[in-house]
């Protein structure tokens, strides 16, 4: 399955090279000689030297974008809504063998549509002229990096939330054999048996684990920690294959590709859970959910003379929704 990278979608500002990187503060504003972007410098007393290399914050790339069906509404005439046809059931036809008589006709009535509605997202970063003129760091490139990372993270989180909030998933499973999130307690962690049960639920819905549309299990680092300590998982998991490795993938278990990411929806006791945990997800890739691009991410920029600021803008418009909810299994478990 081809790996998806949102940075490849971004249309660059003319004449400015884009290098993509990490985390997400929206406003950068150095004072002269300042040691941070949020403090006031005292350069008249103590000049500083800012090295050219930036030690980046921790980063995560896109994870859920790899497994959703994507469509581009930009080719359509000013569409604000896109409906994707979905067949959630299969029709049974009547077999008729009598000669010289009419056969039984069956109406095709198993199509439905899932709507994706236009939603504009606007982001911006500002950089003072002073910084651009006096520092050896390419702060403009850094600001673009931060915008790209923030948008990528937001889209991925929207997909994770949509999957976890599916109204009619194939199944909702609970750690420790529990039957509700309110009864979850410490120790109701993700186990290999729960993963096997989730795979069974998808297979009983008729889904098959295909190379280009595999079963993918999304877990948080807390669930990864629990699984790798379980001999049943570590003895049966396969690490390394000829398939394209998904970002965050730690191996396969019973044919399902296991991906660890902080984007899995976290829950706490304030959400009505009996203990802190996560909503892990087993999905059939490319059919479980979709993302429609109404406007692909585009960067623009300008220099504001009256403010002596360089402003960078990023606009995009997209919508996320579930498609085949029978291709989703939600697994509610505690972290420890």
N, C-alpha and C positions, 0 to 999 in steps of 0.2 A: 504494500500500500504506500502510495507516494506521500512523503512528508510535506506538511503545509507550513509555510513561513510567511507571516503577515508582512514582514518587512519588504518582501518582493512586490507587494501590491502598491506600495506608496509611490506616488508621483512626486518627483523631486522638484525643489525650487530651481528655476532656470539658472544655470551658471554656478550652482553650489553643489558640491559633492556630498552625498549622504553616507555616513557610516553608522550602522545601527548598534545600539547597546541597551542600557538597563533602566533602572528604577524611576519613581515618579513624582518629583516636586515640579510644580507648574511655573513658578516664578524664580528667575535668577537675577540677582541685582547686586553685583560687587560694588563696594566702595573702594576708592583708590587705596591700594596697599592692604586691603582687608585680607584676613586669613580664612574667612568663610563667606558664603554668599548671603548670610543672614545677619552678619554683625557689622558694626561700624568700625572702619579702619582708623588707626592712629599713625598714619604713615609719616606725618610731620615729625614724630618723635622716634618711631621705630619702623624703618622701611622693611619690607618683606620680599622674599623671592618665592614665586610660585612656579614649581616645576611643571614641565609640559605634560607629563603623564598623569592621568587621573586614575586613582585606585577606585574601581567601581564598587557600588553596593551589590549585595547579593541579588541574583537575577533568576527569573524563571521565564522560559519561553512559552509559546502556546502549546497546550496539550490537547484540549478538547476539539480544537479546530481540525485536528487530524481525522476525526471520526464522524464529522457531520457532513451531510449532503449540502453542497453550495450551489447557489444559482445567482445569476447576475441579471437584475431588473433594468440595468442601464440601457439595454438594447431596446427596451419597450418604450412606448410613447408616454413619457411623463407619468408612469405608473406610481401610484401611492399605495396600492395594495397588490400583492401577488398571491394568487391561490394555487397551491400545489395539489394536484389530484392524488388521492391516497385510496387504495383498496385495502381495507382492514380485515376482510373476510374473503373466502373463496366460495363460489357458487356451485351447488350440486345440480346436475342436469338429469332429467328423467330419460332413462333408456326405453326406447320403444321399438319393437321388432315386427309388429303386424304389418303385412303388406297391404297396399291399396287403401290406406287410411292415414289420416293426418297425424303427424308426430306431435308430441307435447312440447310446446314452446316455453322457454324460461326467460323471464325478463332480466336484463342486466341492471341490477339496482344496488350494487355493492360499492359504488364509487362515492367518495366524500371528498371534501377539500379542506386543507389547512391554510389559514390566512396569515400572511406576513405583512405587517403594516409599517409604512415609512416612518422612521424616527431619526431625526438629525442629531448628530453629536458634534459639539464644537469645543475645541481646546485651544489654549494659547500659552505662550511663554514670552517673557520680555527680558532683554539684556541691555544694560546701560552701555552707551558709547565708550565710556571710560574703561570698561572691562575689555571690550573688543580691541581698543587701541593700545592698551598697556600690558596685557597678559599674554604669555606665550601659549596658553591653553586655547584650543579651538572651542570656545564656549558655545558658539552657534551650533556646531556639530553635536556638542554635548546636550544642548537643549532639544535638538531634534531627536536625539536618541531617547531622551526621557519621555517625550511626547509619544513616540512610537511604542515604547515599552508599556506606558500607561494604557494606551488604546488596546494593545494586544492583550494585556491582563484583563481589561474590562470585558472584552468580547469573550474571552475564555471563561470568565466567571459567569457571564450571562448564560452561556451554554450549559455549564455545570448546574446552575440554579434551575434552568428549564428542565433538564433531565431528572433532577432530584424531585422536582415538583410535578412530575407526570401524574395526571388524574387517574389513569388506568394502566399502570405498568403490568408486565407479565406477572410480577410478584413483588411483594415487599417482605423481606426477611429481617429477622432480629437476632442479635447475638444472644448467646446463653439460652436459646430456646424460648425467649420471651415473645410476647404477642403485641406489645405496644412500646412506644418510646418512653412512656412514663414509668414503666417497670424495669427498664434497663438499669443495671447496677455495675459496679466495679467488677471486672473480670469477664464481662460479656463482650469479648473482643472478637475480631475477625479470625476465623479458623479455616483450615483447608476444607473441612466438611461443609461450611457455609458456602464456600466458593463452588464446591461440587453441586450443592443444592441449587445455587443460582444458575449454573450452566444447564442443569436438568430442566429448570423452568423455561429457559429460552428454547431448548431443543423440543420440549413438549408443545411449544407454540408453533413448531414447524421450521424454526430458523436453523440454518446450517452455518458452521464456522468455515468461511471461505477465505482464501488467501487475500483477495482484494477487498473483502468485507468481513474482517475477522471479528470474533468475540474479543472485547477489550474490557478489562477490569480496572477501574480507577480507584485507587486507595490513597490515603494520606500517609505521610511518613510514620505516623503513630501505628497505622495498620501494617505498614511494611515491617516495622520493628517487631510486631507480634508474629507475623508470618514467617520471617526468616529465622526466628527462634524456635519454630515448630518443626521438628524433624520430619513430619509427614509432608510438609511443604518443601523443605530444602532437599529431601531425598527424591521427590518427584518432579520438581521444577526443572525446566530446561533453560540454560543460560547460553545465549548465542545461537543464531540460526542464519540461514541464507536470506531471510526476509529483511526488508528495510526496517531498521530499528526505530520505533516511535520514541519521541522525546520523553525521557523519564522512565522508559521501559526497563524493568528489572529482570525480566525473564518471562517464561510461559508456564502455565499450570493447567493440566488437563486440556491443553490446546488453546486456552484463553491467554491473551497477551496482557501482562500485568504492568500497569503504569502507576508510578508513585508521583503525586503532585499535591502542593498546598492548595490547589484550586477546588479540591473536593469540599463540599459544603460542610462547615463545622457547626455543631450544635452544643448548647450548654444547658445547665439546669434552668436557666431563665427562659429557655425555649420550651420548657415542659418535659425535658428529658430527665431520667432518673440519675444520669451521670453524664459528664462531658464526653462527646464522641463525634463521629462523622457519618455522613450518608455516602457510603461507597456505592459504586455503580458498575454493574455489568451490562454492557450494551452490544448490540450488533451494529458495527460501524457502517456509516453511509446511509442507513435507513432509520436509525433511532431518532434523529433530529436534523433540522436544517437551518441554514443561515442564508438569507437573501441579501445581497448587496444592492442597495439603491444608488449608493455613491461610494465608490472605493476610496480608501484613505488618500488624501491629497494634502501636501504641504504647500504653504505659501508664506511670504514674508514681506516686510516693508521696513524702511527706516523712518521713524517719526522725528522730524527735525525739531519741533517745538519741545519734545520731551527728551531729545537726545537718546532715544531708545531704539533698539532693533526688536521688532515684534515678529514672532513666528506663529503661524496658525496651522492647525490641523483640523480638517472637516471630514466627516464620513457619515454615511447613513446606512443602517442595516437593521434587520429584524431577525430574531431567533425564536424558534418554536419547535415543539416535538412533532414528529411525523408518525412513525409506527410505534406507538407506546407499548405494544406487545413485544418490542425488541429491547425493552428496558427492564432491568431488575434492580430495585433499590435495596441496599443492605445496610440497615441501621445498627451500628456497633459502638461500643465505648472505646476509649483510647487506651485504657489500662485496667 
